[in-house]
Amino acid sequence: MKEIKVIAFDADDTLWVNEPLFQQVEHKFCDMLEDFLPHHSLSKELFTVEIQNLKHYGYGVKGYILSMIEAAIKISGRTLNIDAVERILELGKDMINAPVELIDGVEDVLKALQGKYRLVMATKGDLLDQERKLIKSGLADYFHHTEIVSEKNETEYTKLVKHLDIPPHQFLMIGNSLKSDVLPVLNIGGHAFHVPFHTTWEHEKVHHEIVHPKFRELSTITDVLQYTL
Ligand SMILES: [Mg+2]
């Protein structure tokens, strides 16, 4: 651990609550369309459209809104009325305007690490939405650098450590997603801590155990301090 110089934090469901907002909206979407299909089938249809659209729109609320509209058109057999489209747009704007709820312990951890490491926020999603959430979170001043990318993979992490001017083994990534925050970082030679959130988006799930000398599984963000102070 002594070699670590930069600690990067994922944002959604690591610094602040995110996935539950999507789940609440998905629930409202299903309520809206329950005359057509049972809830679990509606969720499945929406998920399929959402995944197909990732390559067009990327992650984040805006793509999600478009996917809800597209799925609703399909599910309703093209009978969807304008009121329903407006309702979906409203649901999306509510998500964008929702207050940012910090995860317990986050600010104490950043305070304790500040000055001892270079701190980075590294997230994917809509640029504008993530920038807005960072400002609303009140955490912006803790970070030396923030990185908002469209996909968190080995290529992007390699670019990030190069930009930070450090070798990968001096980089530690902390996040809730094994797929985006852990595996690609270990693969380029960095360290990674997994701090699971109580709920994970289906797309981010990894169904095997990770055993690696540069990997730690933690139960809360506060546990980060046991290894870094
Ligand atoms: Mg996350």
Residues whose N, C-alpha, C, O or C-beta is under 5 A from the ligand:
A	BS01	MG	D10 A11 D12 D13 T14 N176 S177
